[in-house]
Each structure stands twice: as structure tokens, then as C-alpha cells.
Amino acid sequence: METTTQLEALRERLARCGNLDEVLEVLEQDLPSVLPARDRVSLAFLDPDGEKMRVYRVLPPVTDRPDELPRVRVDGTVVGLVARDGVPRVVGDVRADRNIRFGHASHDGIRSTASVPVREGARVVGVMNVGSHVVGGCTEAMLDELAEIAAVVGPAILDRERPATAPRLEVAAPAPELVGRSEVFRTLMAAARRAAASDATVLITGETGVGKTALARAIHRWSTRGEGPFVAVHLADLPPTLVESELFGHERGAFTGAAARRTGRFELAHGGSIFLDEIGESPLSLQSKLLRVLQDGCFELVGGSSTVAANVRVIAATNRDLHEAVARGQFREDLFYRLNVIPLHVPPLRERREDLEPLVDAILARLATRERPARRIAPEGWARLHAHPWRGNVRELESVLRRAVVLEDAEELVLSGFPDRPFANPPPPPVTTEISDWPTRDENERRYIQRVLQHTAGVIEGARGAAKVLGMRPSTLRSRMKRLGVSADGVRREGRS
């Protein structure tokens, strides 16, 4: 009761603030009395491009605030993970957590953190993060209280951050991946809207980079569950030993290191939707448990005996041919039928070239800034775009345009240096007369990945890494390399010799 009263008092004080500096001063004074952990407190808000977050540090107080806010990456940070998935997260020890690939979390001697999303309606716009100098000092018991605080503090900053004349956007602009005018695209979107009206399971198929995640988010937003949570799980990124605990949670003492009860993604998605991306990569041991959730609507925590009801709409996606995976015994046939109630196939960009121009316009509009309005494509640039095969689909298109916006100064972009010569016109496969001599699909993929690794000298991550060229996450590429028996070590040695 005392915390609720303090929070109401804080809300009233913030409402009287006339500008952002006043809001931050009030937070520095009043937040310590309501927070469950306070050795470091910050709020991070998503930039328009969705790749970085601007950070307001509240505690410890900053005596000299910089003219430009510090930025953190979405990829490889805990706050970015919370912003992407909309799921609160506790890190018991920042030096041991596998999701942290950059050092921001452990600055100021911080050893544990708790993070909750900041929302505008159903949309996640930022993250509130608190830290403790003690390992295990932040716990899941704090999350509900922290979410209530974030619901007060986050909007107070955002409202003062916007210019007074700027309109408040109630609905986010559609993702560029969901823009198009071709007949096949309009048919897909009509089917997706009909699917959203039901609670039936949806299976989205399509190549890497076509926009499967964006379509899943849209189906959730259009559905009656649109105000509930949207929890995305990228199954290929999860180690097999942790995937069951991540999805269904675990009880305290369920295994070594399980010091407290953990809430799984299905439970966090209660009343909303769960998006199981790259479902074709899920191990067989997990598939039987997913089947039970779809059949019976319930599950047990790892190490637990009580049954938890799952009031969740399941949307799955894959870039694999699940029919082929079933035939090979790599995917359960009964699970496939449970997932494939409403199949939606997103065609590759090369099969809907009518959508290229509206996609380019939408992406350039999103890349525009207040200082530099949306750019245009020169006739020479359009010729290059229309001639390209777009193996990486919309993700590759966005990467090409982002590079041009950064490197070219003219108002009309000519896309100089595109396409990249090593991959624009790959040599044709050797001609064979016997079908038995043809390389398998895995062999073709193995050869292609090896060529890309040779081009990047064995580098996988980063702006010039193989994962970027191939349009996939580094963890996904490593998983695929392991399955195909591809190693980057020899390429690195070759590059150094």
C-alpha cells in the first residue's frame, strides 16, 4: 500500500513537470524510495530504425548530461532482448549470462539486473532497467512492481521528449516487409487478416528475410489478443539444454543452477500470442511437449508436477520444407498437422517484383531523419535494383538501401558498388547427365556458405561478416555450419597465409 501511495505521488509530481530536465530531476529525487533495486537505473527507448536504443540514466545522477544521448545496441544486449520480445527479464549475474555480448550491463560494478518493457498501448517502445551490485540482487519477484513503475516513468519521459508540435502516434506505421501491391502479396495479406480473426494456429513459411516475423506481429496486432503480450522465441538461438526451460519455465532446484522459479515464455504470453520462429530447428525432444500444448492447452514446468494452463495463440514460422523434414524423420508428422492449421506462405521478393518500388519507398522513409528527409533512387539505381536476384529478400534490400544512405551524399542514390561482384553472378553448377551426380540441397548450401566464408576470410559476425551477407543471425549460421560440417578455421588460416 505504501509503495502504491508513493507511486501516485510520483505520478502527480511528474505531471507538473514542464520539460524533460524537470522530469529527470524528479526521478533522481523520488525513484530511490519506490524501487526494489537502485544501484543503477536507466530507461532506454527504441530509435526509429529499431537497431539502437537511446539511454537516459537516472541513477546514479549524471551531473553533466551530454548533448547527445548514449546509444546501446538492440542486438546482443539484455535491454534489446526485452524490447524485441516484450518479455521482462532478470539476469542473476551479468558476467555469466549468454545473452550479453557487450559490456554495458556490467558498468559501474553492476552484477545483476532486472528489465521490463515500456509500452504505448500494445507496442513496446522502450525498457526500464535496474541494477544491483550484488549477484542475485535482482529477482523475478521484483518484475511486477518494476512494471508498475515503468508504466508511470516511461510515458513521462517520452511525452517531454517529443516536440510540443509533434502529433502523438497511436498506431505504428506498417513494417516495410508488409508493404506491397502485387496480387500475390495482397492475397497473402487478406488471408492473414482472416487468420487473425480466429484463434487458430498459424504456420508461416518462406525464405530467410521475407518478413515472417513482421507478419506474425501483424496477425497478433489485428487479433482480439492484440492488447495482450506478443512473445517471440527464436528457437535456433537457444541451446538444446535450455530450450525447454526457456519455453515452459522451471521450478527451483529443477537442475544445477536453478536457484529460483523461472517463468517460461508460454506463461509470459498468457492472454496473447507466442511466436515460435524457426520451428523447423526444434529438437525432437521438444516437439512432443509442443504437441501437448497444442492438443491440450497445458504444460508442466521443468522439475514441477502441477499443470499450467496455456491461454496462448501459437504462431510458428520456418524457412525449411517441413514436408521433407517429416519424411526424413526430423520433424513429427502429428506436430506438423497441428501447426499447419492455417498455412501462410510469404513469397520471395524475386517472385513479386511489383512490390520492389513500394518497399524501397517504405524503407527509405523509415531511414529518413529530421535533418535528412527521405532520399530518392536514381534511374541507374533502379536498373540495378530490378536486375538483382534478391537472394536475401527484403532483409537484403534494406541492407543495400541503408548502406547507400550512409555512403552516398547525393539526393538521388545510384547504389554505387552494388551488387557486390563476388555474389552478383555466381558460376552455374557443373553440367551432369546422371541425376545421381547432382549435388544434394545440403551440398549446395554447404558450398555456398563456404564461398561466403572465403569472401569474408572466415569472419562470421559484424558488418562484413558472413552472417550479414547471408541475411541470417550469427547463431543461426553457426548452427547451420555445424549441421552441414562447415568450419571457418581453415578459411581463417588460408586468409592469413
For each residue, the residues with C-beta under 8 A, 3 or more apart:
1: 4 5
2: 5 6
3: 6 7 34 145
4: 1 7 8
5: 1 2 8 9
6: 2 3 9 10 30 33 34
7: 3 4 10 11 34 148 149 152
8: 4 5 11 12
9: 5 6 12 13 30
10: 6 7 13 14 26 30 31 34 152 153
11: 7 8 14 15 152
12: 8 9 15 16
13: 9 10 16 17 26 30
14: 10 11 17 23 26 27 152 153 156
15: 11 12 156
16: 12 13
17: 13 14 22 23 26 156 160
18: 22
19: 22 23 160
20: 23 24 157 160 161
21: 24 25
22: 17 18 19 25 26 160
23: 14 17 19 20 26 27 156 157 160
24: 20 21 27 28 56 58 65 157
25: 21 22 28 29
26: 10 13 14 17 22 23 29 30
27: 14 23 24 30 31 41 58 153 156
28: 24 25 31 58 59 61
29: 25 26
30: 6 9 10 13 26 27 33 34
31: 10 27 28 34 35 38 41 58 59 149 153
32: 35 38 59
33: 6 30
34: 3 6 7 10 30 31 149
35: 31 32 38 41 130 146 149
36: 114 130 138 142 145 146
37: 112 114 130 131 132 137 138 142
38: 31 32 35 41 59 130
39: 59 108 109 110 130 131 132 133 137
40: 57 59 60 107 108 110 129 130 131
41: 27 31 35 38 57 58 59 128 129 130 131
42: 55 56 57 58 128 129
43: 55 56 58 118 126 127 128 129 150 153 154 157
44: 53 54 55 56 72 79 83 126 127 129
45: 53 54 56 118 125 126 154 157 158 161
46: 50 53 74 83 124 125 126
47: 50 51 52 53 54 71
48: 366
49: 52 366 367
50: 46 47 74
51: 47 73 74 75
52: 47 49 71 72 73 74
53: 44 45 46 47 71 72 73 74 79 80 83 126 127
54: 44 45 47 69 70 71
55: 42 43 44 69 70 71 72
56: 24 42 43 44 45 69 157
57: 40 41 42 60 62 70
58: 24 27 28 31 41 42 43 61
59: 28 31 32 38 39 40 41
60: 40 57 108
61: 28 58
62: 57 65
63:
64:
65: 24 62
66: 69 70
67:
68:
69: 54 55 56 66
70: 54 55 57 66
71: 47 52 53 54 55
72: 44 52 53 55 77 79 80 102 104
73: 51 52 53 76 77 80 102
74: 46 50 51 52 53 77 80 83 84
75: 51 80 101
76: 73 80 99 100 101 102
77: 72 73 74 80 81 100 101 102 104 105
78: 81 82 89 91 94 97 99 100 105 113 115 129
79: 44 53 72 82 83 115 127 129
80: 53 72 73 74 75 76 77 83 84
81: 77 78 84 85 89 99
82: 78 79 85 86 87 88 89 115 116 117 124 127
83: 44 46 53 74 79 80 86 117 124 126 127
84: 74 80 81 232
85: 81 82 231 232 233
86: 82 83 117 119 124 229 230 231 232
87: 82 117 229 231 265 268
88: 82 114 115 116 117 140 143 146 147 268
89: 78 81 82 114 115
90: 112 113 114 115 138 139 140 142 143
91: 78 94 97 99 100 105 112 113 114 115 138
92: 96 97 112 135 136 138 259
93: 96 97 111 112 135 136
94: 78 91 97 100 105 106 110 111 112 113
95: 106 111
96: 92 93
97: 78 91 92 93 94 100 105
98: 239
99: 76 78 81 91
100: 76 77 78 91 94 97 105
101: 75 76 77
102: 72 73 76 77 105
103: 106 107
104: 72 77 107
105: 77 78 91 94 97 100 102 110 113 131
106: 94 95 103 109 110 111
107: 40 103 104 110
108: 39 40 60 131
109: 39 106 133
110: 39 40 94 105 106 107 113 131 132 133
111: 93 94 95 106 131 132 133 134 135 137
112: 37 90 91 92 93 94 131 132 134 135 136 137 138
113: 78 90 91 94 105 110 129 130 131 132 138
114: 36 37 88 89 90 91 129 130 131 138 139 140 142 143 146
115: 78 79 82 88 89 90 91 127 128 129 130
116: 82 88 127 128 143 146 147 150
117: 82 83 86 87 88 124 126 127 147 150
118: 43 45 124 125 126 127 128 150 151 153 154 155 158
119: 86 122 123 124 125 151 154
120: 123 125 155 158
121: 170 227
122: 119 221 226 227 228 230
123: 119 120 172
124: 46 82 83 86 117 118 119 127
125: 45 46 118 119 120 154 158
126: 43 44 45 46 53 83 117 118 154 158
127: 43 44 53 79 82 83 115 116 117 118 124
128: 41 42 43 115 116 118 146 149 150 153 154
129: 40 41 42 43 44 78 79 113 114 115
130: 35 36 37 38 39 40 41 113 114 115 138 142 146
131: 37 39 40 41 105 108 110 111 112 113 114 138
132: 37 39 110 111 112 113 137 138
133: 39 109 110 111 137
134: 111 112 137
135: 92 93 111 112
136: 92 93 112 139 259
137: 37 39 111 112 132 133 134
138: 36 37 90 91 92 112 113 114 130 131 132 142
139: 90 114 136 142 260
140: 88 90 114 143 260 261 262 263
141: 144
142: 36 37 90 114 130 138 139 145 146
143: 88 90 114 116 140 146 147
144: 141 147 148
145: 3 36 142 148 149
146: 35 36 88 114 116 128 130 142 143 149 150
147: 88 116 117 143 144 150 151
148: 7 144 145 151 152
149: 7 31 34 35 128 145 146 152 153
150: 43 116 117 118 128 146 147 153 154
151: 118 119 147 148 154 155
152: 7 10 11 14 148 149 155 156
153: 10 14 27 31 43 118 128 149 150 156 157
154: 43 45 118 119 125 126 128 150 151 157 158
155: 118 120 151 152 158 159
156: 14 15 17 23 27 152 153 159 160
157: 20 23 24 43 45 56 153 154 160 161
158: 45 118 120 125 126 154 155 161 162
159: 155 156 162
160: 17 19 20 22 23 156 157
161: 20 45 157 158
162: 158 159 166 168
163: 166
164:
165:
166: 162 163
167:
168: 162
169: 172 173
170: 121
171:
172: 123 169
173: 169 366
174: 178 179 218 362
175: 178 179 211 214 217 218
176: 179 359 362 363 366 394 398
177: 210 211 214 215 359 394
178: 174 175 189 211 214 215 218
179: 174 175 176 355 358 359 361 362
180: 185 186 189 352 354 355 358 359
181: 185 186 354 355 358
182: 185 186 352 353 354 355
183: 186 187
184: 187 188 347 351 352
185: 180 181 182 188 189 347 352 354 355
186: 180 181 182 183 189 190
187: 183 184 190 191
188: 184 185 191 192 215 344 345 346 347
189: 178 180 185 186 192 193
190: 186 187 193 194
191: 187 188 194 195 342 344
192: 188 189 195 196 215 218 219 222 344
193: 189 190 196 197 222
194: 190 191 197 198
195: 191 192 198 200 202 219 342 344
196: 192 193 218 219 220 222 223
197: 193 194 222 223 224
198: 194 195 342
199: 223 225 313
200: 195 341 342
201: 294 313 314 315 316 338 339 340 341 342
202: 195 216 219 314 315 316 341 342 343 344
203: 279 316 317 318 322 339 340 341 342 343 344
204: 212 215 216 315 316 317 318 344 345 346
205: 212 317 318 319 322 343 344 345 346
206: 210 211 212 317 319 345 346 347 348
207: 210 319 348 393
208: 319 392 393 395 470 471 472
209: 392 393 394 395 396 471
210: 177 206 207 346 347 348 349 393 394
211: 175 177 178 206 214 215 346 393 394
212: 204 205 206 215 216 277 317 319 346
213: 216 217 232 275 277 317
214: 175 177 178 211 217 218
215: 177 178 188 192 204 211 212 218 219 344 346
216: 202 204 212 213 219 220 232 273 275 277 315 317
217: 175 213 214 220 221 230 275
218: 174 175 178 192 196 214 215 221 222
219: 192 195 196 202 215 216 222 223 273 315
220: 196 216 217 223 225 226 230 272 273 275 313 315
221: 122 217 218 226 230
222: 192 193 196 197 218 219 226
223: 196 197 199 219 220 226 273 313
224: 197
225: 199 220 228 271 272 273 313
226: 122 220 221 222 223
227: 121 122
228: 122 225 269 270 271 272 273
229: 86 87 268 269 270 271 272 273
230: 86 122 217 220 221 269 272 273 275
231: 85 86 87 265 268 269 272 273 274 275
232: 84 85 86 213 216 274 275 277
233: 85 238 246 247 265 274 275 276 277
234: 237 238 277 278 473
235: 238 243 276 277 278 279 281 282
236: 277 278 281 473 475 476 479
237: 234 473 475 476
238: 233 234 235 242 243 246
239: 98 242 243
240: 243 283 285
241:
242: 238 239 245 246
243: 235 238 239 240 246 247 282 283 286
244: 247 248 285 286 289 302
245: 242 248 249 250 254 255 258 262 264 302
246: 233 238 242 243 264 265
247: 233 243 244 264 265 266 286 289 290
248: 244 245 264 265 266 267 289 299 300 301 302 308
249: 245 261 262 263 264 266 267 301 302
250: 245 254 255 258 261 262 264 301 302 303 304
251: 254 258 261 301 302 303 304
252: 258 259 260 261 303
253: 258 303
254: 245 250 251 258 301 302 303 304
255: 245 250 258 302 303
256:
257:
258: 245 250 251 252 253 254 255 262 303
259: 92 136 252
260: 139 140 252
261: 140 249 250 251 252 301
262: 140 245 249 250 258
263: 140 249 267 268
264: 245 246 247 248 249 250 267 268 301
265: 87 231 233 246 247 248 268 269 274
266: 247 248 249 269 270 274 293 299 308 310 312
267: 248 249 263 264 270 308 310
268: 87 88 229 231 263 264 265
269: 228 229 230 231 265 266 272 273 274 312
270: 228 229 266 267 310 311 312
271: 225 228 229 311 312
272: 220 225 228 229 230 231 269 312 313
273: 216 219 220 223 225 228 229 230 231 269 312 313 314 315
274: 231 232 233 265 266 269 312 313 314 315
275: 213 216 217 220 230 231 232 233 315 316 317
276: 233 235 279 282 290 314 315 316 317
277: 212 213 216 232 233 234 235 236 316 317
278: 234 235 236 281 282 317 318 319 476
279: 203 235 276 282 316 317 318 339
280: 318 319 320 322 325 331
281: 235 236 278 318 320 479
282: 235 243 276 278 279 286 287 290
283: 240 243 286 287
284: 287 288 330 331 332
285: 240 244 288 289
286: 243 244 247 282 283 289 290
287: 282 283 284 290 291 331 332 335
288: 284 285 291 292 332 335
289: 244 247 248 285 286 292 293 299
290: 247 276 282 286 287 293 294 335
291: 287 288 294 295 332 334 335 338
292: 288 289 295 296 298 299
293: 266 289 290 296 297 298 299 310 312 314
294: 201 290 291 297 314 335 338 339
295: 291 292 338
296: 292 293
297: 293 294 309 310 311
298: 292 293 307 308 309 310
299: 248 266 289 292 293 307 308 310
300: 248 304 305 306 307 308
301: 248 249 250 251 254 261 264 304 306 308
302: 244 245 248 249 250 251 254 255
303: 250 251 252 253 254 255 258
304: 250 251 254 300 301
305: 300
306: 300 301
307: 298 299 300
308: 248 266 267 298 299 300 301
309: 297 298
310: 266 267 270 293 297 298 299
311: 270 271 297
312: 266 269 270 271 272 273 274 293
313: 199 201 220 223 225 272 273 274
314: 201 202 273 274 276 293 294 339
315: 201 202 204 216 219 220 273 274 275 276
316: 201 202 203 204 275 276 277 279 339
317: 203 204 205 206 212 213 216 275 276 277 278 279
318: 203 204 205 278 279 280 281 322
319: 205 206 207 208 212 278 280
320: 280 281 324 325
321: 324 325
322: 203 205 280 318 325 326 331 336 340
323: 326 327 336
324: 320 321 327 328
325: 280 320 321 322 328 330 331
326: 322 323 329 330 331 332 333 336
327: 323 324
328: 324 325
329: 326
330: 284 325 326
331: 280 284 287 322 325 326 335 336
332: 284 287 288 291 326 335 336
333: 326 336 337
334: 291 337 338
335: 287 288 290 291 294 331 332 338 339
336: 322 323 326 331 332 333 339 340
337: 333 334 340
338: 201 291 294 295 334 335 341
339: 201 203 279 294 314 316 335 336
340: 201 203 322 336 337 343
341: 200 201 202 203 338
342: 191 195 198 200 201 202 203
343: 202 203 205 340
344: 188 191 192 195 202 203 204 205 215
345: 188 204 205 206
346: 188 204 205 206 210 211 212 215
347: 184 185 188 206 210 351 352
348: 206 207 210 351 352 390 393
349: 210 352 353 355 356 359 390 393 394 397
350: 353 389 390
351: 184 347 348
352: 180 182 184 185 347 348 349 355
353: 182 349 350 356 386
354: 180 181 182 185 357
355: 179 180 181 182 185 349 352 358 359
356: 349 353 359 360 385 386 397
357: 354 360 361
358: 179 180 181 355 361 362
359: 176 177 179 180 349 355 356 362 363 394 397
360: 356 357 363 364 377 385 397 401
361: 179 357 358 364 365 374
362: 174 176 179 358 359 365 366
363: 176 359 360 366 367 397 398 401
364: 360 361 367 368 374 375 376 377 401 405
365: 361 362 368 374
366: 48 49 173 176 362 363
367: 49 363 364 374 375 401 402 405
368: 364 365 372 373 374 375
369: 372 373
370:
371:
372: 368 369 375
373: 368 369
374: 361 364 365 367 368
375: 364 367 368 372 404 405 411 412 413
376: 364 411 412 413
377: 360 364 381 382 385 412 413 415
378: 381 382 410 412 413 414
379: 382 383
380: 383 384 414 415
381: 377 378 384 385 404 412 413 414 415
382: 377 378 379 385 386
383: 379 380 386 387
384: 380 381 387 388 415 418 419
385: 356 360 377 381 382 388 397 400 415
386: 353 356 382 383
387: 383 384
388: 384 385 418 419 424
389: 350
390: 348 349 350 393 396 397
391: 396 423 471
392: 208 209 395 396 397 399 470 471
393: 207 208 209 210 211 348 349 390 396 397 471
394: 176 177 209 210 211 349 359 397 398
395: 208 209 392 398 399 471
396: 209 390 391 392 393 399 400 471
397: 349 356 359 360 363 385 390 392 393 394 400 401
398: 176 363 394 395 401 402
399: 392 395 396 402 403 468 471
400: 385 396 397 403 404 415 418
401: 360 363 364 367 397 398 404 405 413
402: 367 398 399 405 406
403: 399 400 406 407 418
404: 375 381 400 401 407 408 413 415 416 418
405: 364 367 375 401 402 408 413
406: 402 403
407: 403 404 416 417
408: 404 405 413 414 415 416
409:
410: 378 413 414
411: 375 376
412: 375 376 377 378 381
413: 375 376 377 378 381 401 404 405 408 410
414: 378 380 381 408 410
415: 377 380 381 384 385 400 404 408 418
416: 404 407 408
417: 407 420
418: 384 388 400 403 404 415
419: 384 388 423 424
420: 417 423 424 469
421: 424
422: 451 455
423: 391 419 420 426 452 455 469
424: 388 419 420 421
425:
426: 423 451
427:
428: 431
429: 439 444
430:
431: 428
432: 437 438
433: 437
434: 437 438
435: 438
436:
437: 432 433 434
438: 432 434 435
439: 429 443 444 447
440: 443 444
441: 444 445
442: 445 446 484
443: 439 440 446 447
444: 429 439 440 441 447 448
445: 441 442 448 449 480 484
446: 442 443 449 450 484 485 486
447: 439 443 444 450 451
448: 444 445 451 452
449: 445 446 452 453 466 470 477 480 481 484 486
450: 446 447 453 454 486 491
451: 422 426 447 448 454 455
452: 423 448 449 455 456 466 469 470
453: 449 450 456 458 460 466 486 488 491
454: 450 451 457 491 494
455: 422 423 451 452 466 469
456: 452 453 459 460 464 465 466 469
457: 454 491 492 495
458: 453 488 489 490 491 492 495
459: 456 462 464 465 466 488
460: 453 456 465 466 467 474 477 478 488
461: 465 467 474
462: 459 465 468
463: 468
464: 456 459 468
465: 456 459 460 461 462 468 469 474
466: 449 452 453 455 456 459 460 469 470 477 488
467: 460 461 470 472 473 474 476 477
468: 399 462 463 464 465 471
469: 420 423 452 455 456 465 466
470: 208 392 449 452 466 467 477
471: 208 209 391 392 393 395 396 399 468
472: 208 467 476 477 480
473: 234 236 237 467 476 477
474: 460 461 465 467 477 478
475: 236 237 478 479
476: 236 237 278 467 472 473 479 480
477: 449 460 466 467 470 472 473 474 480 481
478: 460 474 475 481 482
479: 236 281 475 476 482 483
480: 445 449 472 476 477 483 484 486
481: 449 477 478 484 485 486 487 488
482: 478 479 485
483: 479 480
484: 442 445 446 449 480 481
485: 446 481 482
486: 446 449 450 453 480 481
487: 481 490 491
488: 453 458 459 460 466 481 491 492
489: 458 492 493
490: 458 487 493 494
491: 450 453 454 457 458 487 488 494 495
492: 457 458 488 489 495 496
493: 489 490 496 497
494: 454 490 491 497
495: 457 458 491 492
496: 492 493
497: 493 494
